[in-house]
Amino acid sequence: MLDAFISSPIGIATVIITVLISITLHEAMHAFAAHWLGDDTAQMQGRLTLNPIKHIDPFLTLGMPILLALMGAPVLGAAKPVPFNPNRVKYDEFGAALVGLAGPLTNFVLAIAGAFLYRAIGALVPDVVVLSILTFILVNLGFFVFNMIPFPPLDGSRVLYAVAPEPIQKIMSQIEAYGLLGFVLFFFLLFKYISPMVADVINTLFRFLV
């Protein structure tokens, strides 16, 4: 029932609204975390804001989630990465890891908040509201799990970078240097092999929360 709703016009609208809210908060929390840890790069580039226009990427933020929703696949997405200088944050690699974690953990907290709302009013509101809340939870779990994959430039790579030996760090830096091209190659060449595991993790978390 939820899959059919997500691919419906109302469901697509719900996905778009959820993506705009969730991605904006995700990227803003990266910026706030970096600023809190001593780096003002994001602030100088206008990314220390809750304005979604500053954060969205037409393909990664809107196109990809909508396409995946229409395909019945897990709704995943990303935004324009928030710029920050790892050399300027406190606690070195671990500070950079905290900046990386700030975004996905924001999505996880949003999913938990959605689950509390579902449990509180799920039996009292129309089905379309219930399905919208469940979509909100599922999309945020998708962002959380996807962005925690330890492949540059996804946020999980910052966590891996903090604990990886230097040879691995160098390889990750080389991959990250490719920017969007590296992400596109990862998504279209490698992601299909791990997508079943990603979907299983998302569904497990979803069932646990709701």
PESULLIN-V677761 format. One record per helix or strand of 3 or more residues. SS is the DSSP state (alpha for helix, beta for strand). FROM is the first residue (numbers start at 0). LEN is the number of residues. If there is no record, write none. Layout:
ss=SS from=FROM len=LEN
ss=SS from=FROM len=LEN
This chain:
ss=alpha from=1 len=5
ss=alpha from=8 len=28
ss=alpha from=40 len=4
ss=alpha from=51 len=3
ss=alpha from=57 len=14
ss=alpha from=91 len=30
ss=alpha from=126 len=21
ss=alpha from=155 len=8
ss=alpha from=165 len=11
ss=alpha from=179 len=30
